[in-house]
Amino acid sequence: MTAPGTPIAVVTGASSGIGAATARQLAAAGYRVVLTARRKDRIEALAAEINEAGHQATAYALDVTDRTAVDEFATAFNNLAVLVNNAGGALGADTVATGDPADWRQMYEVNVIGTLNVTQALLPALTASGDGTVVVLSSTAGHSTYEGGAGYVAAKNGARVLAETLRLEIVGTPVRVIEIAPGMVKTDEFATTRFRGDTDKAAKVYAGVAEPLTADDVADTITWACTRPPHVNIDLLVVRPRAQASNTKVHREL
């Protein structure tokens, strides 16, 4: 899984959306990308696509909430440059009064504990590289709440605080910590998964918004941040479509 002289970038949640787009762009930027996700067929197909394009990619099926599996995965590296903690997601849009605690628990497990597991396991290799980068994909939800979003907001707040605290704790080491907080991004699966396959509800999220962000927009932002000179740390980059001024203020042409 390693190639001498070629920096490695691990991307979690790489089977679709932002993760897949980030893997493509980091590979094009010269990294050997390691694609992780639970859906093995998806990441194997993406790895084949990237390799056929003349870049380097390897697929590794992984559930970031399984600490034993994550620790085993971490033993494969000795030249790790970048970790992109992208695995996450939202479930439901219920109020605090009616939200399912199981949904809250699942969102926290993936968005926070999953990020913690992979970051802890790979931090030694990132440090040993002499020039490591940890990217945490949070969300504008982690910076401002909205009605019906408390469970996801709580989880993304956890991811945001993890990034902020890690940066404080490892200052002086050769590892930088970057938080990317996207706003409204239209991907094939995010909203549909949130509403458990209800495509009508998912479509309403983006109704009337001329140009929500795409997965490629966010991937471009991540790749730009990771390829800054080593002494430059992009602590936090919030990226929204022009039509979105805040989590609750969106221009819609209906």
C-alpha positions in Angstrom: 0.0 0.0 0.0 3.0 2.3 0.2 5.2 3.6 -2.6 8.6 5.1 -1.9 8.7 8.8 -2.6 5.0 9.1 -3.3 3.0 10.8 -0.5 -0.1 8.9 0.6 -3.5 10.5 1.2 -6.2 8.5 3.1 -9.8 9.5 2.3 -12.6 8.1 4.5 -16.1 7.8 3.2 -14.7 7.7 -0.4 -17.5 5.6 -1.9 -19.5 8.6 -3.2 -20.0 12.4 -3.0 -17.4 14.6 -1.5 -15.1 11.7 -0.6 -15.0 10.2 -4.1 -14.5 13.7 -5.6 -11.7 14.4 -3.2 -9.9 11.1 -3.9 -10.0 11.9 -7.7 -8.6 15.4 -7.1 -5.9 14.4 -4.6 -4.8 11.7 -7.0 -4.5 14.2 -9.8 -2.5 16.4 -7.5 0.1 13.6 -7.1 -0.9 11.7 -4.1 -1.4 7.9 -3.9 -4.9 7.8 -2.5 -6.2 5.1 -0.2 -10.0 4.9 -0.5 -11.9 3.7 2.5 -15.6 3.1 3.0 -17.9 0.3 3.9 -19.1 -0.3 0.3 -16.2 -2.3 -1.1 -17.5 -2.5 -4.6 -17.8 1.3 -4.9 -14.3 2.1 -3.8 -12.8 -0.7 -5.9 -14.5 0.7 -8.9 -13.2 4.2 -8.1 -9.7 2.9 -7.5 -9.8 1.3 -10.9 -11.0 4.5 -12.5 -8.2 6.5 -10.9 -5.5 4.0 -11.9 -6.8 3.9 -15.4 -6.4 7.7 -15.6 -2.7 7.2 -14.8 -2.8 8.1 -11.1 -2.4 5.8 -8.1 -5.2 4.5 -5.9 -5.9 1.6 -3.5 -9.3 0.5 -2.1 -9.6 -0.7 1.5 -13.0 -1.6 2.9 -13.3 0.0 6.4 -16.0 0.9 8.9 -14.5 3.9 10.8 -16.6 3.1 13.9 -14.9 -0.3 14.2 -11.8 0.6 16.3 -10.2 -2.8 15.9 -10.5 -2.7 12.1 -9.2 0.9 12.1 -6.1 0.0 14.2 -5.4 -2.9 11.8 -5.7 -0.6 8.8 -3.2 1.8 10.4 -0.4 -0.7 10.4 -0.1 -0.5 6.6 1.5 3.0 6.5 5.0 4.4 6.7 4.7 7.3 4.3 1.4 9.0 5.2 1.0 12.7 4.2 -2.7 13.4 4.4 -5.8 12.1 6.2 -9.1 13.4 5.1 -11.8 12.6 7.6 -14.8 12.7 5.4 -17.0 9.8 6.6 -20.1 11.2 8.2 -23.7 12.0 7.3 -27.1 13.1 8.7 -30.2 11.2 9.7 -33.6 12.8 10.0 -34.8 16.3 10.4 -36.8 15.9 13.6 -37.2 18.3 16.4 -35.4 17.8 19.8 -38.8 16.8 21.2 -39.4 14.1 18.7 -35.9 13.0 17.5 -34.9 9.4 17.7 -32.0 8.9 20.2 -30.7 6.0 17.9 -30.3 8.5 15.1 -28.4 10.9 17.3 -26.2 8.1 18.5 -25.4 6.9 15.0 -24.6 10.4 13.8 -22.2 10.9 16.7 -20.6 7.5 16.2 -19.8 8.2 12.6 -19.1 11.9 12.5 -17.2 12.2 15.8 -16.0 8.8 17.1 -15.2 7.6 13.6 -13.1 10.7 13.1 -11.4 10.2 16.4 -10.7 6.5 15.7 -9.0 7.2 12.4 -7.1 10.3 13.5 -5.7 8.6 16.7 -4.7 5.5 14.7 -3.0 7.4 11.9 -1.5 10.4 13.8 1.8 8.6 14.6 2.4 7.9 10.8 1.4 11.5 10.0 3.8 12.8 12.6 6.6 10.5 11.5 6.3 11.8 7.9 7.6 15.2 9.0 4.9 16.9 7.1 1.4 15.6 7.9 -2.1 17.0 7.4 -5.3 16.1 9.1 -8.5 17.3 7.4 -11.8 17.3 9.3 -14.9 17.7 7.2 -17.3 19.4 9.5 -20.2 21.5 8.2 -21.7 24.9 8.6 -24.1 23.0 10.8 -21.2 22.7 13.3 -21.1 26.5 13.5 -24.7 27.5 13.6 -27.8 25.6 14.5 -31.2 25.4 12.7 -34.6 24.0 13.5 -34.9 20.3 12.9 -31.2 19.8 12.7 -30.1 19.4 16.4 -28.8 15.9 16.1 -26.6 16.6 13.1 -25.6 20.0 14.5 -24.5 18.3 17.7 -22.4 15.7 15.8 -20.8 18.3 13.6 -20.1 20.5 16.6 -18.3 17.5 18.0 -16.2 17.2 14.8 -15.4 20.9 14.9 -14.3 20.8 18.5 -12.2 17.8 17.8 -10.3 19.6 15.1 -9.8 22.8 17.2 -8.6 20.9 20.2 -6.2 18.7 18.3 -4.7 21.7 16.7 -4.0 23.1 20.1 -2.6 19.9 21.5 -0.2 19.1 18.7 1.1 22.5 17.9 4.9 22.3 17.5 4.7 18.9 15.8 5.0 18.6 12.0 1.2 18.1 11.5 -1.3 20.7 10.6 -5.1 20.4 11.2 -7.5 21.8 8.7 -11.3 22.1 9.1 -13.4 22.4 6.0 -17.0 23.4 6.7 -19.3 23.2 3.7 -22.7 24.7 3.5 -25.4 23.5 1.0 -23.8 20.8 -1.2 -26.0 18.8 -3.6 -24.7 15.3 -3.9 -26.4 12.1 -5.1 -26.9 10.6 -1.6 -26.6 13.1 1.3 -30.1 14.4 1.5 -31.7 11.2 0.3 -29.9 9.2 3.0 -31.0 11.8 5.6 -34.6 11.4 4.6 -34.3 7.6 4.4 -34.8 7.4 0.6 -37.6 9.9 0.3 -36.5 11.6 -2.9 -39.3 14.3 -2.7 -38.1 15.5 0.7 -34.5 15.4 -0.5 -35.3 17.5 -3.6 -37.0 20.2 -1.4 -33.7 20.9 0.3 -32.4 22.3 -3.0 -35.6 23.6 -4.5 -35.1 26.9 -6.3 -31.4 27.2 -5.5 -29.8 27.9 -8.8 -26.3 26.6 -8.0 -25.8 24.7 -4.8 -22.2 23.5 -4.2 -21.1 20.3 -5.9 -18.9 17.6 -4.5 -16.2 18.8 -6.9 -16.4 22.3 -5.4 -15.7 21.0 -1.9 -13.0 18.6 -3.2 -11.3 21.5 -4.9 -11.3 23.4 -1.6 -9.8 20.4 0.3 -7.1 19.8 -2.3 -6.2 23.5 -2.3 -5.8 23.5 1.5 -3.8 20.3 1.5 -1.4 21.6 -1.2 -0.4 24.9 0.5 3.2 25.2 1.5 3.9 23.1 4.7 4.2 26.1 7.0 0.7 27.4 5.9 -2.2 26.1 7.9 -5.8 26.8 6.8 -7.4 26.5 10.3 -11.0 26.8 9.0 -12.5 27.3 5.6 -16.2 27.8 5.4 -17.5 27.3 1.8 -21.1 28.0 0.8 -22.9 28.6 -2.5 -23.5 32.3 -3.3 -27.2 31.8 -2.8 -26.7 30.8 0.8 -26.0 33.5 3.4 -26.4 31.3 6.4 -28.0 27.9 7.4 -31.4 29.6 7.5 -31.0 32.3 4.8 -31.1 30.8 1.3 -32.2 32.6 -1.9 -34.6 30.4 -3.8 -36.1 31.3 -7.2 -39.5 29.6 -7.1 
